[in-house]
Amino acid sequence: MRGFGSDDLPKPMVPLGGRPILWHLMKYYAHFGHRDFIICLGHKAQAIKQFFVNYQEWVSNDFVLSDGGRRIELLARDIEDWRITLVDTGITATIGERLLAVRPFLRGEEMFMANYADGLTDCPLPAIVDQLERTGAVGVCMVVRPNISIHTVRYTAKGVVTDILDSEHAGSWTNAGFFAFRQEIFDYMRPGEELVGQAFQRLIADGRLAALPYPGFWRCCDTFKDLQILEQLLAGDRPPWQLWRRAPQPIESPSEAPAALEAEQDWAEVPDAVCAA
């Protein structure tokens, strides 16, 4: 992470309120019933392995301490019902290569979700799966407005500027790193290629890639400034991505097509969340 000042941690393990960003993301998926995770390990894989092997639930839960500290009675639990598969996919592997490496763990699953593991959102997760089913696409990615300050410049062939627009008014959308795929995605992938650079281009050519535009909260933790913003939000009463702390609410699809989903709707047919760390 630029500006964080440490090379000892992979970006998903950068701490946010006592827990790494990866934990917050997994809690988000678990909130919607997805508790079967596959983590594609790369840079500093050992740090992620150690975190889960030595996981202490009392850090983020209330508990009762008795017998002079020898007994801890948890009043809530985090990951008791999670299944986490950690696969070392190589330090230099691309996102596409990481997905190919864990393909054997996805056999039998009609659909699965994937994530870059470096961003947080309050998007209703079932809407992403719903977009995949509604469009019949092989893959769907959530797209958002860029949250960086950039301006798009339009000019003529002679170099005369005709307009300067910010990212929103320029109609720009960026890949947020939240995906849902059908098994057919692997038919579009080749060893050594990038997911977005090559596989997505083949999907686009066949008309099999869909987008879910989401105007709500999303932030990728790329820089120390991004982390500071997330920490400020976490210090507030309702961090937007911590949906598990809110009462269940009816979910409206953020896509343009009309759809209404309930927060408690069962999406058990899509059990796997693949995080590339």
C-alpha positions in Angstrom: 0.0 0.0 0.0 1.4 3.4 -1.0 2.2 5.5 2.0 1.5 2.8 4.7 5.2 2.3 5.4 5.4 -1.4 5.7 6.3 -4.2 3.3 5.6 -6.9 5.9 1.9 -7.2 5.2 0.0 -8.0 2.0 -2.6 -5.2 1.3 -5.6 -7.3 2.4 -4.0 -7.7 5.8 -3.6 -4.0 6.5 -5.3 -3.5 9.8 -8.6 -1.5 10.0 -9.9 -1.2 13.5 -8.0 -4.1 14.9 -8.9 -6.5 12.1 -7.5 -6.7 8.6 -9.4 -5.4 5.5 -9.8 -9.1 4.4 -11.7 -9.9 7.6 -14.1 -7.0 7.0 -14.7 -8.2 3.5 -15.3 -11.8 4.6 -17.7 -10.6 7.2 -19.6 -8.8 4.5 -19.9 -12.0 2.4 -20.8 -14.0 5.5 -23.6 -11.5 6.3 -25.3 -12.7 3.1 -24.8 -16.4 3.8 -21.6 -17.0 1.9 -19.3 -18.7 4.4 -17.3 -21.0 2.2 -14.1 -19.1 1.2 -11.1 -19.8 -1.0 -8.2 -17.4 -0.5 -5.7 -17.2 -3.3 -2.4 -16.5 -1.6 0.4 -14.6 -3.1 2.6 -11.9 -1.6 3.4 -12.6 2.1 1.2 -15.6 2.1 2.5 -16.6 5.5 1.0 -13.5 7.2 -2.5 -14.6 6.0 -2.0 -18.2 7.1 -0.8 -17.2 10.5 -3.7 -14.8 11.0 -6.3 -17.5 10.5 -4.4 -20.3 12.2 -3.9 -18.1 15.3 -7.3 -16.4 15.1 -8.6 -15.1 18.4 -12.4 -14.5 18.3 -12.3 -12.5 21.6 -10.6 -9.6 19.8 -13.8 -8.5 18.0 -16.5 -10.0 20.3 -17.8 -9.4 23.8 -16.9 -12.0 26.3 -17.0 -13.0 30.0 -13.6 -13.5 31.7 -13.5 -15.8 34.8 -11.2 -18.0 36.8 -8.6 -15.4 37.0 -8.4 -15.1 33.2 -8.1 -18.8 32.6 -11.6 -19.1 31.1 -13.2 -17.0 28.3 -16.9 -17.3 27.6 -17.6 -15.7 24.2 -20.9 -13.9 23.9 -20.7 -13.9 20.1 -18.6 -15.6 17.4 -17.1 -14.5 14.1 -15.8 -17.4 12.0 -17.1 -20.5 13.8 -19.3 -21.5 10.8 -16.8 -20.4 8.1 -14.9 -22.8 5.9 -11.7 -21.2 4.6 -9.5 -22.8 2.0 -6.1 -21.2 1.7 -4.2 -21.9 -1.6 -0.7 -20.6 -2.4 -1.1 -19.5 -6.0 2.4 -17.9 -6.4 3.9 -14.5 -5.8 4.0 -13.4 -9.5 0.7 -15.0 -10.6 -1.9 -12.8 -12.3 -5.5 -12.7 -11.1 -6.4 -15.0 -14.0 -3.7 -17.5 -13.0 -4.9 -17.4 -9.4 -8.5 -18.3 -10.4 -7.2 -21.1 -12.7 -5.2 -22.4 -9.8 -8.3 -22.8 -7.5 -10.5 -24.2 -10.2 -10.4 -27.7 -8.7 -11.9 -26.4 -5.5 -14.9 -24.9 -7.5 -15.9 -28.1 -9.3 -19.6 -28.7 -8.9 -20.5 -25.1 -8.3 -22.6 -23.6 -11.0 -21.7 -20.1 -9.9 -19.1 -18.5 -7.6 -18.1 -15.0 -6.5 -14.6 -13.5 -6.7 -13.0 -10.4 -5.2 -9.7 -8.5 -5.4 -9.8 -8.3 -1.5 -8.7 -4.7 -1.3 -12.0 -2.8 -1.3 -15.2 -2.5 0.8 -18.8 -1.6 -0.2 -22.4 -1.5 1.1 -23.8 -2.9 -2.1 -26.5 -5.6 -1.5 -24.6 -8.7 -2.5 -27.6 -10.6 -3.9 -28.0 -7.9 -6.5 -24.7 -9.0 -8.1 -25.9 -12.6 -8.4 -29.3 -11.4 -9.6 -27.6 -9.4 -12.4 -25.7 -12.6 -13.5 -28.9 -14.6 -13.6 -31.1 -11.9 -15.2 -28.6 -11.2 -18.0 -27.5 -14.8 -18.7 -23.9 -13.5 -18.7 -20.9 -15.7 -17.9 -19.5 -12.9 -15.6 -20.7 -9.8 -13.9 -18.6 -7.1 -12.3 -19.8 -4.3 -10.0 -18.8 -0.9 -11.5 -18.6 2.4 -9.5 -17.8 6.0 -10.1 -14.0 6.6 -9.5 -13.5 8.1 -6.0 -10.3 9.9 -7.1 -10.1 13.5 -8.2 -9.5 13.3 -12.0 -10.8 15.4 -14.9 -11.5 14.2 -18.4 -10.2 16.5 -21.1 -11.8 16.6 -24.6 -10.0 18.3 -27.4 -10.1 18.6 -31.2 -7.6 17.2 -33.7 -5.9 20.5 -33.6 -5.4 20.3 -29.8 -8.1 22.8 -28.9 -9.8 21.9 -25.6 -13.5 21.7 -25.9 -14.5 20.5 -22.5 -13.2 19.5 -19.1 -15.3 17.2 -17.0 -15.0 15.4 -13.7 -15.3 11.6 -13.6 -19.0 11.6 -12.8 -20.0 14.1 -15.5 -17.7 12.4 -18.0 -19.8 9.2 -17.5 -16.8 7.2 -16.2 -17.2 3.9 -14.3 -14.5 1.7 -12.9 -14.2 -1.9 -12.1 -14.8 -2.3 -8.3 -13.3 -5.8 -8.0 -16.6 -7.5 -7.0 -17.5 -10.3 -9.4 -19.9 -13.2 -9.9 -19.1 -15.9 -12.4 -20.5 -19.1 -14.0 -18.2 -22.1 -14.5 -17.9 -21.1 -18.2 -15.5 -18.3 -17.2 -12.8 -20.9 -17.3 -13.5 -21.6 -21.0 -12.4 -18.0 -21.7 -9.2 -18.1 -19.7 -5.7 -19.2 -20.8 -2.6 -19.9 -18.7 -0.4 -16.8 -18.2 -3.2 -14.3 -19.0 -4.9 -11.6 -17.0 -8.6 -11.9 -16.1 -9.5 -8.4 -17.3 -6.9 -8.0 -20.1 -7.7 -11.1 -22.0 -10.5 -13.2 -20.6 -12.9 -10.3 -20.3 -12.1 -9.2 -23.8 -13.3 -12.6 -25.1 -16.4 -12.3 -23.0 -17.1 -8.8 -24.4 -16.7 -10.1 -27.9 -19.3 -12.8 -27.2 -21.6 -10.4 -25.3 -21.3 -12.5 -22.1 -20.0 -9.9 -19.7 -22.4 -7.8 -17.6 -22.0 -4.8 -15.3 -23.8 -3.8 -12.2 -23.6 -0.1 -11.8 -23.6 0.9 -8.1 -23.9 4.5 -7.0 -23.5 3.8 -3.2 -20.5 3.4 -1.0 -17.3 1.8 -2.3 -13.7 2.4 -1.5 -10.6 0.6 -2.5 -7.8 0.8 0.0 -4.9 1.6 -2.3 -3.2 4.3 -0.3 -2.7 5.5 3.3 -5.2 8.2 2.6 -7.8 5.6 1.7 -7.0 3.8 4.9 -7.5 7.0 6.9 -10.9 7.6 5.3 -12.0 4.1 6.2 -10.7 4.5 9.7 -12.7 7.7 10.1 -15.8 5.9 8.9 -15.2 3.0 11.2 -15.0 5.4 14.1 -18.5 6.6 13.3 -21.8 5.1 14.4 -22.5 3.2 11.2 -19.5 2.2 9.0 -21.3 1.7 5.6 -19.8 -1.7 4.8 -20.6 -3.3 8.2 -24.1 -4.4 7.1 -24.0 -7.1 9.7 -24.4 -4.5 12.4 -27.7 -3.2 11.0 -31.2 -4.6 11.2 -32.3 -6.5 8.1 -33.7 -4.2 5.5 -35.4 -4.8 2.1 -32.9 -4.7 -0.7 -33.5 -2.8 -3.9 -31.3 -3.7 -6.8 -28.9 -0.9 -7.7 -29.1 -1.8 -11.4 -31.4 0.0 -13.8 -33.6 -3.1 -14.3 -36.3 -3.2 -11.7 -35.8 -5.9 -9.0 -36.5 -6.3 -5.3 -34.6 -8.7 -3.1 -34.9 -9.4 0.6 -31.9 -9.2 2.8 -32.7 -12.7 4.2 -33.1 -14.3 0.8 -31.3 -17.6 0.6 -28.5 -17.7 -2.0 -27.0 -21.0 -0.8 -26.7 -22.2 -4.4 -23.7 -19.8 -4.8 -21.6 -20.8 -1.8 -18.1 -19.9 -2.7 -16.4 -16.5 -2.4 -12.9 -16.5 -3.9 -10.6 -13.7 -2.6 -7.3 -13.0 -4.4 -4.9 -11.8 -1.7 
